[in-house]
Amino acid sequence: MNIRNLPLRTPGSLFVAALSLTTSTVAKAAPLPEPTDSPILVIGASYAEGKLPLDDMMQGPFGGSSVGFGSYMDLGDALSRQGRFVVNEAQAGATATDRQMCLDAFCLPVGWLGYAGQLHKALARVAIPDPADPTQVLGYNAQYVYFGLVNDCMHSGAAGIPQLESEPCDEAEIEDFLDEVLEAAADATDAGLVPVFPKYPDYGDIDLSIQAAATGLTWYANEDQWNQLAEMWHERIAEDLPDAIIVDAWANMATLPDGLHPTPRSAKRAAKRVIQAITVYEDGA
């Protein structure tokens, strides 16, 4: 394949001159990815990636810890175990936009990247440069980007202001949050990728009070607020992004003792559902 003839935005293309790998058939519980398989990009928060951000100065929210102190399987891990390449730039604790970590009365100079920053980092990992001008991108070695659920409107720690000054989101604030989601999804489609969105888990499957006690939250969404958030998320994506994939990845989710994060079994089941939804999408394309 002559890489010079690739269109500007060719999803799933590989810089084949760099590939000289061969594979052999190995008996595994999950299929081995082929060298020509393109990765799934993953962005979002702790369901997608269990680690909190940590900068080069070893500074980060909550000291850069991770869900379950590392004993946790996030969706990125689970997708890899299903035999898929994954480029995961999600950050546990993230929201749709960049924000600082805030305590009751003040904020700290550490925080998270939102969807846009995570997406552009992920795209940089899979960008195929033009050999004639390496500053130009010919396309991306990816076809799908998974938008993991983020923390907006779930609790006081996601507000980006001192928690005592925050309050649960009203409908207009949820709409503003969803505008940010759709803007990031538009960036993904402009790059030639198909966005994949999960539905929210059922409120009855989680217990936010445990997280509230553990992390010092001043409020968290009640059942009505959670359901409004989940319904508006699904409706806006379905209406405004008709070519996106929506998957009920977290249906009947079981959680860890923290009351919020999925068990390894639930994460593996979610990964299978994501892959199945992509397969159905491709069969119908």
QUIVENCOR-V825719 format. One line per field, one symbol per residue. ss: DSSP state (A for helix, B for strand, O for the rest). phi: phi as a letter, one per 20 degrees, with the letter a starting at -180 (. if undefined). burial: I if it has 16 or more other ideal C-beta (glycine too) atoms within 10 Angstrom, else O. Layout:
BEGIN
ss = ???
phi = ???
burial = ???
END
This chain:
BEGIN
ss = OOAAAOOOOOBOOOOAAAOOOOOOOOOOOOOOOOOOOOBBBBBOOOOOOOBOOOOOOOOOAAAAOBAAAAOOOOAAAAAAAOOOOBBBOOOOOOOOOOBBBBOOOOBBBBBBOOAAAAAAAAAAAABBBBOOBBBBBBBBOBBBBBBOOOOOOOBAAAOOOOAAAOOOOOAAAAAAAAAAAAAAAAAAAAOOOBBBBBOOOOAAAOOAAAAAAAAOOOOBOOAAAAAAAAAAAAAAAAAAOOOOBBBOOOOOOOBOOOOOOBOAAAAAAAAAAAAAAAAAAAAAO
phi = .effeffgcdfmfdfffedcecccfcfcfdfefegefefeeccpcffebeeefbefemdaglmmfbgmlnebdefgfffffendfcdddfcgnfcfdgbefcegdbddecaceegffffffffffdfdffgfbffdderceaccceefgdegmeaffefmcgffeebgfeffffffgfgfffffffffffendefcceefffgfecbffffgffdmfebbfeffffffffffgffffffecfefedcefdflfedfgfmceffgffffffffffffffffgffef
burial = OOIOOOOOOIIIIIIOOOOOOOOOOOOOOOOOIOOOOIIIIIIIIIIIIIIIIIOOOOOIIOOOIIIOOOOIIIIIIIIIIIOIIIIIIIIIIIIIIOIOIIOOOOOOOIIIIIIIIIIIOIIOOIIIOOOOOOOOIIIIIIIIIIIIIIIIIIIIIIIIOOIOOIOIIOOOOIOOIIOIIIOIIOIIOOIIIIIIIIIIIOIOIIOIOIIIOOOOIIIIIOOOIIOIIIOIIIOIIOOOIOOIIIIOIIOOIOIIOIIIIIOIOIIIIIIIIIIOIIOOIOOOO
END
